[in-house]
């Protein structure tokens, strides 16, 4: 059968550029159509096959992403019933946050369909006895469980290590690695860097350098490492970010003879979410979840539109879950693996992010490693510099959040809606390092509006 395109002459990138320059009628091509991302990547108006360097060596399985439900465990019975309900309503994995070391894991997971549901535990403590209980339960039930232990993330976010009986947190993790065989233990809180204002190159490099500390300090890592990542609204860049992270992780892990792919547990960013005109948050999280799927997330925990100012509630959770259900079962986002393969734009951005992140990663390692730079305050300072630049763009109106600094609804009243404090909390206390603080772009503006409400 004849190919219809054979009747048309191919057009080179040079010819396309000449045509565009003609249409610009004297305007400068570079100043008019090329823009620089915060990562100092030049984004062109078009990408062409004759400049294409090839498909990135990364495999993404969009068809296998799981819908994850976050549950904070206050009451074992209520949390268990809520987990059962959300699974019946479409959740395929559950992320439990647990603060109590005495929590009964068996009771929490009772009657859950563990053969088909993945369980994540975010623990706010480090306890060998507790993890052993989880490991024993996993062996007995054949459940797939990730413990998401991240002492370095704890230090970065809180300013202090976990309190343990052992000499230090790494000694505890080494004891875990020999005592447990049925659960995955290590996670990387990469979302902290995004939510505090790091650019994408920093997010990738810091997450990888963060993981590299565990490779260097834990004797045996024979389980999958979980990266808990946040994505923002730069749609194509976020797809490329996840692909670049997976690509570079596999490259680095091979140096340690670690042959397991990383596991990406992805959530929408809080940084661009707002309390005013809050329904726009749903639009933001929809595109962010789309980026996560196409970028190869293994699981996605959506952020409810009202998560900033309302306590957990059934309606907010249901809406967030339904967004993912629609993307998966009605938009057919789960039908094609490697969906970004061959896209000149996404492939180019993937390669550029990878190259820049690898350069930064090497620089961190050459200067003592991630933990040293974290203790010296270098990581926080670099993130703050990036965050300040983004904040300046928002304050000047160049970075837009609809309904907040562009087309705000002056009639919005939120003072009576606040069940949670949606701003940075100041908690004076003694810390080993100055913690990395997550902060939303719109906080200052929102505080001013709240003061003005009648």
C-alpha positions as CSV (number, residue, x, y, z in Angstrom):
1,X,0.0,0.0,0.0
2,X,1.4,3.4,-1.0
3,X,2.4,5.8,1.8
4,X,0.6,9.1,1.3
5,X,3.5,11.0,2.7
6,X,5.7,9.9,-0.2
7,X,4.0,12.5,-2.3
8,X,5.3,15.3,-0.1
9,X,8.9,16.6,0.1
10,X,10.4,16.5,3.6
11,X,11.0,19.8,5.3
12,X,14.3,20.3,7.2
13,X,14.6,22.1,10.5
14,X,16.5,24.8,8.7
15,X,13.6,25.4,6.3
16,X,11.1,25.5,9.2
17,X,13.2,28.1,11.0
18,X,13.5,30.2,7.8
19,X,9.7,30.1,7.4
20,X,9.2,31.1,11.0
21,X,11.6,34.0,10.7
22,X,9.8,35.3,7.6
23,X,6.5,35.2,9.5
24,X,8.0,37.1,12.4
25,X,8.4,40.1,10.1
26,X,11.6,41.3,11.5
27,X,11.2,40.3,15.2
28,X,14.1,38.5,16.7
29,X,13.6,34.7,16.6
30,X,15.6,34.0,19.8
31,X,14.0,36.8,21.9
32,X,10.4,36.2,20.6
33,X,10.1,32.4,20.5
34,X,12.8,30.8,22.7
35,X,12.4,30.9,26.5
36,X,14.6,29.8,29.3
37,X,13.3,27.4,32.0
38,X,14.4,27.8,35.7
39,X,16.8,25.0,35.0
40,X,18.5,27.1,32.3
41,X,17.2,24.9,29.5
42,X,16.3,26.8,26.3
43,X,12.9,25.7,25.0
44,X,12.5,26.1,21.3
45,X,9.3,26.7,19.3
46,X,9.6,23.4,17.5
47,X,11.7,20.2,17.6
48,X,12.7,18.2,14.5
49,X,13.8,14.8,13.5
50,X,17.1,15.9,11.9
51,X,18.2,17.2,15.3
52,X,16.9,14.3,17.3
53,X,19.5,12.4,19.4
54,X,17.4,9.3,20.0
55,X,15.1,7.7,22.5
56,X,16.3,7.8,26.2
57,X,17.2,4.4,27.6
58,X,14.4,4.3,30.1
59,X,11.3,2.1,30.3
60,X,8.1,3.5,31.8
61,X,5.0,1.3,32.4
62,X,2.0,3.6,32.3
63,X,-0.3,0.6,32.1
64,X,0.7,-0.5,35.6
65,X,0.3,2.6,37.7
66,X,-1.7,2.2,40.8
67,X,-4.2,4.6,42.4
68,X,-3.0,5.3,46.0
69,X,-5.0,6.5,48.9
70,X,-3.4,8.4,51.8
71,X,-4.7,7.5,55.3
72,X,-3.4,9.1,58.5
73,X,-3.8,6.5,61.3
74,X,-5.5,8.0,64.3
75,X,-7.7,5.1,65.2
76,X,-6.9,1.5,64.0
77,X,-10.5,0.4,63.5
78,X,-11.6,3.6,61.7
79,X,-8.5,3.6,59.5
80,X,-9.1,-0.1,58.6
81,X,-12.7,0.6,57.7
82,X,-11.7,3.6,55.6
83,X,-9.1,1.6,53.8
84,X,-11.7,-1.1,53.0
85,X,-14.1,1.5,51.7
86,X,-11.5,3.3,49.5
87,X,-10.4,0.0,48.0
88,X,-14.1,-0.8,47.2
89,X,-14.3,2.6,45.5
90,X,-11.2,2.2,43.3
91,X,-8.0,2.6,45.3
92,X,-5.3,0.0,44.4
93,X,-2.8,0.9,47.1
94,X,-2.9,2.5,50.5
95,X,-0.3,4.7,52.2
96,X,-0.7,4.7,55.9
97,X,1.1,7.3,58.1
98,X,1.7,5.9,61.5
99,X,2.9,7.8,64.6
100,X,2.3,5.2,67.3
101,X,4.9,2.4,67.7
102,X,2.3,0.3,69.5
103,X,-0.1,0.2,66.5
104,X,-1.3,-3.3,65.7
105,X,-0.4,-3.9,62.0
106,X,-2.5,-7.0,61.8
107,X,-5.6,-5.2,63.0
108,X,-4.9,-2.2,60.7
109,X,-4.7,-4.5,57.7
110,X,-7.4,-6.9,58.7
111,X,-9.8,-7.9,55.9
112,X,-7.9,-6.0,53.2
113,X,-7.4,-7.8,49.9
114,X,-3.6,-7.9,50.3
115,X,-3.0,-10.1,47.3
116,X,-4.0,-7.3,45.0
117,X,-3.4,-4.1,47.0
118,X,0.0,-2.6,47.7
119,X,0.6,-1.2,51.2
120,X,3.0,1.7,52.0
121,X,3.9,2.6,55.6
122,X,5.2,6.1,56.3
123,X,6.5,5.8,59.8
124,X,7.3,8.9,61.9
125,X,9.7,6.8,64.0
126,X,12.5,4.3,63.5
127,X,11.9,1.0,65.4
128,X,13.4,-2.4,64.7
129,X,10.7,-4.2,66.7
130,X,7.9,-2.5,64.7
131,X,9.5,-3.2,61.3
132,X,10.0,-6.8,62.3
133,X,6.3,-7.1,63.0
134,X,5.5,-5.7,59.6
135,X,8.0,-8.1,58.0
136,X,6.5,-11.1,59.9
137,X,3.0,-10.1,58.8
138,X,4.2,-9.7,55.1
139,X,5.7,-13.2,55.2
140,X,2.6,-14.7,56.7
141,X,0.1,-13.0,54.3
142,X,2.4,-12.6,51.2
143,X,1.5,-8.9,51.1
144,X,3.5,-6.4,49.1
145,X,4.6,-3.8,51.6
146,X,7.0,-0.8,51.5
147,X,8.1,0.7,54.8
148,X,9.4,4.0,53.4
149,X,12.1,4.5,56.0
150,X,14.1,7.7,55.3
151,X,16.2,9.0,58.1
152,X,18.1,11.5,55.8
153,X,14.7,12.9,54.7
154,X,13.8,13.2,58.4
155,X,17.0,15.2,59.1
156,X,16.4,17.4,56.1
157,X,12.8,18.1,56.9
158,X,12.8,18.2,60.7
159,X,16.4,19.2,61.5
160,X,17.0,16.2,63.7
161,X,17.6,12.4,63.2
162,X,15.1,9.8,64.4
163,X,15.7,8.9,68.1
164,X,16.7,5.2,68.3
165,X,18.4,2.8,70.7
166,X,21.2,2.2,68.3
167,X,24.3,4.4,67.9
168,X,22.9,6.2,64.8
169,X,20.1,5.8,62.3
170,X,22.3,4.1,59.8
171,X,23.2,1.4,62.3
172,X,19.5,0.8,62.7
173,X,19.0,0.6,59.0
174,X,21.8,-2.0,58.7
175,X,20.1,-4.1,61.4
176,X,16.9,-3.8,59.5
177,X,18.5,-5.0,56.3
178,X,19.7,-8.2,57.9
179,X,16.6,-8.8,60.0
180,X,13.9,-8.3,57.3
181,X,13.5,-10.0,54.0
182,X,9.8,-9.6,53.1
183,X,9.4,-5.8,52.9
184,X,11.1,-3.0,51.1
185,X,12.7,-0.5,53.6
186,X,14.3,2.5,52.0
187,X,12.6,5.5,50.5
188,X,13.7,9.0,49.4
189,X,11.5,12.0,50.2
190,X,12.2,13.8,46.9
191,X,8.9,15.7,47.3
192,X,10.5,17.8,50.0
193,X,12.8,19.4,47.5
194,X,10.0,20.3,45.1
195,X,7.7,21.6,47.7
196,X,10.4,23.8,49.2
197,X,11.2,25.4,45.8
198,X,14.0,23.5,44.2
199,X,14.2,23.5,40.4
200,X,13.9,20.2,38.5
201,X,17.7,19.7,38.1
202,X,18.1,20.1,41.8
203,X,15.2,17.8,42.6
204,X,16.7,15.0,40.5
205,X,20.3,15.5,41.6
206,X,19.4,15.9,45.3
207,X,17.1,12.8,45.3
208,X,19.8,10.7,43.6
209,X,22.6,12.0,46.0
210,X,20.2,11.4,48.9
211,X,19.8,7.7,47.6
212,X,23.6,7.4,47.1
213,X,24.2,8.0,50.8
214,X,22.2,4.9,51.5
215,X,24.1,2.9,49.0
216,X,27.3,4.0,50.7
217,X,26.2,3.5,54.3
218,X,24.0,0.4,54.2
219,X,25.8,-2.9,53.8
220,X,23.1,-4.7,51.9
221,X,20.3,-3.2,49.9
222,X,18.5,-6.0,48.1
223,X,15.0,-4.5,47.9
224,X,13.4,-1.8,45.7
225,X,14.0,1.8,46.7
226,X,10.9,4.0,46.7
227,X,11.2,7.6,45.6
228,X,8.3,9.8,46.9
229,X,8.2,12.5,44.3
230,X,6.0,15.6,43.8
231,X,5.2,17.1,40.4
232,X,4.1,20.6,39.4
233,X,2.2,22.1,36.5
234,X,5.1,22.3,33.9
235,X,3.4,19.5,32.1
236,X,6.1,18.2,29.6
237,X,9.0,19.0,31.9
238,X,7.4,17.0,34.7
239,X,7.1,14.0,32.4
240,X,10.7,14.4,31.5
241,X,11.8,14.8,35.1
242,X,10.4,11.4,36.1
243,X,11.9,9.7,33.1
244,X,15.3,11.4,33.8
245,X,15.2,10.4,37.5
246,X,14.5,6.7,36.6
247,X,17.2,6.8,33.9
248,X,19.9,8.2,36.2
249,X,18.9,6.0,39.2
250,X,19.5,2.9,37.1
251,X,22.8,4.3,35.9
252,X,24.0,4.9,39.5
253,X,22.5,1.8,41.0
254,X,24.4,-0.4,38.6
255,X,27.7,0.9,40.2
256,X,26.6,-0.8,43.4
257,X,25.4,-4.0,41.6
258,X,21.8,-3.0,42.5
259,X,19.7,-4.3,39.6
260,X,16.2,-3.4,40.8
261,X,14.4,-0.5,39.2
262,X,13.3,2.3,41.5
263,X,9.6,2.6,42.5
264,X,8.1,6.1,41.9
265,X,5.3,7.0,44.3
266,X,4.1,10.4,43.0
267,X,1.9,13.1,44.3
268,X,0.9,16.6,43.0
269,X,2.9,19.5,44.5
270,X,1.6,21.6,47.3
271,X,3.7,24.6,46.2
272,X,1.2,25.9,43.6
273,X,-2.0,25.1,45.5
274,X,-4.2,27.8,46.9
275,X,-6.9,28.3,49.5
276,X,-8.7,31.0,47.5
277,X,-10.5,29.8,44.3
278,X,-9.7,26.3,45.6
279,X,-11.6,24.5,42.8
280,X,-8.7,25.5,40.5
281,X,-6.6,23.1,42.5
282,X,-8.5,20.3,40.9
283,X,-7.4,21.5,37.4
284,X,-3.9,21.7,38.6
285,X,-3.9,18.2,40.1
286,X,-5.4,16.7,37.0
287,X,-2.6,17.8,34.7
288,X,0.0,16.9,37.4
289,X,-1.4,13.4,37.6
290,X,-1.3,13.2,33.8
291,X,2.4,14.1,33.9
292,X,2.9,11.4,36.6
293,X,1.2,8.7,34.5
294,X,3.1,9.6,31.3
295,X,6.3,10.0,33.2
296,X,6.1,6.4,34.5
297,X,4.9,6.7,38.1
298,X,4.3,3.3,39.7
299,X,1.7,4.7,42.0
300,X,0.0,8.1,42.3
301,X,-1.5,9.5,45.5
302,X,-3.6,12.5,44.4
303,X,-4.0,15.6,46.5
304,X,-7.6,16.6,47.4
305,X,-8.6,20.0,46.2
306,X,-9.2,21.1,49.9
307,X,-6.3,19.4,51.5
308,X,-4.7,22.7,52.5
309,X,-7.5,23.9,54.8
310,X,-9.8,21.0,55.5
311,X,-9.2,17.9,57.6
312,X,-9.4,14.6,55.8
313,X,-13.0,14.2,54.5
314,X,-14.8,11.7,52.4
315,X,-15.8,14.1,49.7
316,X,-12.4,15.5,49.1
317,X,-10.8,12.1,49.0
318,X,-13.5,10.8,46.6
319,X,-13.0,13.6,44.2
320,X,-9.2,13.1,44.2
321,X,-9.6,9.4,43.7
322,X,-12.2,9.9,40.9
323,X,-9.8,12.1,39.0
324,X,-7.4,9.2,38.8
325,X,-10.1,6.7,38.0
326,X,-11.3,8.8,35.1
327,X,-7.7,9.2,33.7
328,X,-7.2,5.4,34.0
329,X,-10.4,3.9,32.9
330,X,-12.1,6.6,30.8
331,X,-9.1,8.5,29.3
332,X,-7.3,5.2,28.7
333,X,-4.0,6.6,30.0
334,X,-3.1,3.1,31.1
335,X,-3.2,1.5,27.7
336,X,0.3,2.3,26.3
337,X,3.7,1.7,27.9
338,X,6.5,4.2,27.2
339,X,4.0,6.8,25.9
340,X,6.6,9.6,25.7
341,X,9.1,7.5,23.5
342,X,10.0,9.3,20.3
343,X,8.5,12.7,21.2
344,X,11.3,15.0,20.1
345,X,10.4,17.6,22.7
346,X,10.1,15.3,25.7
347,X,13.1,13.2,24.7
348,X,15.2,16.4,24.3
349,X,14.1,17.7,27.7
350,X,14.7,14.3,29.3
351,X,18.3,14.3,28.0
352,X,19.0,17.8,29.0
353,X,17.6,17.4,32.5
354,X,19.6,14.1,32.8
355,X,22.9,15.8,31.8
356,X,22.5,18.8,34.1
357,X,21.3,16.6,37.0
358,X,24.2,14.2,36.6
359,X,26.7,17.1,36.5
360,X,25.2,18.5,39.8
361,X,25.2,15.0,41.3
362,X,28.9,14.6,40.5
363,X,29.7,18.0,42.0
364,X,27.9,17.0,45.2
365,X,29.9,13.8,45.4
366,X,33.2,15.5,44.6
367,X,32.5,18.0,47.5
368,X,31.9,15.5,50.3
369,X,28.5,14.0,49.4
370,X,24.9,14.9,50.0
371,X,24.9,14.5,53.8
372,X,27.9,16.7,54.3
373,X,26.4,19.5,52.1
374,X,23.1,19.1,54.0
375,X,24.9,19.5,57.3
376,X,26.8,22.5,56.0
377,X,23.6,24.2,54.9
378,X,24.6,24.2,51.2
379,X,21.6,22.2,50.0
380,X,19.1,24.5,51.9
381,X,20.9,27.6,50.6
382,X,20.8,26.4,47.0
383,X,17.1,25.5,47.3
384,X,16.3,28.8,48.9
385,X,18.0,30.7,46.0
386,X,15.8,28.8,43.5
387,X,12.7,29.3,45.6
388,X,13.4,33.1,46.0
389,X,13.6,33.4,42.2
390,X,10.3,31.6,41.7
391,X,8.7,33.7,44.5
392,X,9.8,36.9,42.8
393,X,8.2,35.8,39.6
394,X,4.9,35.0,41.4
395,X,5.0,38.3,43.3
396,X,5.6,40.3,40.1
397,X,2.8,38.5,38.3
398,X,5.1,36.8,35.8
399,X,4.2,33.3,37.3
400,X,0.5,33.0,37.4
401,X,-1.8,31.1,39.7
402,X,-5.3,31.7,38.4
403,X,-7.8,32.9,41.0
404,X,-5.0,34.1,43.2
405,X,-2.6,36.6,41.6
406,X,-4.6,36.6,38.3
407,X,-8.4,37.1,38.1
408,X,-9.0,36.7,41.8
409,X,-12.6,36.6,43.0
410,X,-12.7,39.4,45.5
411,X,-15.9,38.0,47.0
412,X,-14.2,34.8,48.2
413,X,-14.3,34.4,52.0
414,X,-12.1,31.7,53.5
415,X,-11.6,32.7,57.2
416,X,-14.5,30.5,58.4
417,X,-13.4,27.6,56.2
418,X,-10.0,27.0,57.8
419,X,-10.0,23.8,59.7
420,X,-6.2,23.5,59.2
421,X,-3.5,26.2,59.4
422,X,-2.4,26.4,55.7
423,X,0.8,28.4,56.2
424,X,4.3,27.6,57.4
425,X,4.3,26.7,61.0
426,X,7.1,28.2,63.2
427,X,8.2,25.9,65.9
428,X,11.3,27.2,67.8
429,X,13.4,24.3,69.0
430,X,16.9,22.9,69.1
431,X,18.0,21.2,65.8
432,X,21.2,19.8,64.4
433,X,20.7,21.6,61.1
434,X,18.3,24.3,59.8
435,X,15.5,22.2,58.2
436,X,14.4,22.6,54.7
437,X,11.0,24.3,54.8
438,X,8.1,23.5,52.4
439,X,6.3,26.7,51.5
440,X,3.6,27.6,49.0
441,X,4.0,30.5,46.6
442,X,0.7,32.2,47.5
443,X,1.1,32.2,51.3
444,X,1.9,35.9,51.8
445,X,-0.8,37.0,49.5
446,X,-3.4,34.8,51.1
447,X,-2.5,36.0,54.6
448,X,-3.0,39.6,53.5
449,X,-6.4,38.7,52.0
450,X,-7.5,36.9,55.2
451,X,-6.7,40.0,57.2
452,X,-8.8,42.1,54.9
453,X,-11.9,39.9,55.2
454,X,-14.8,41.4,57.0
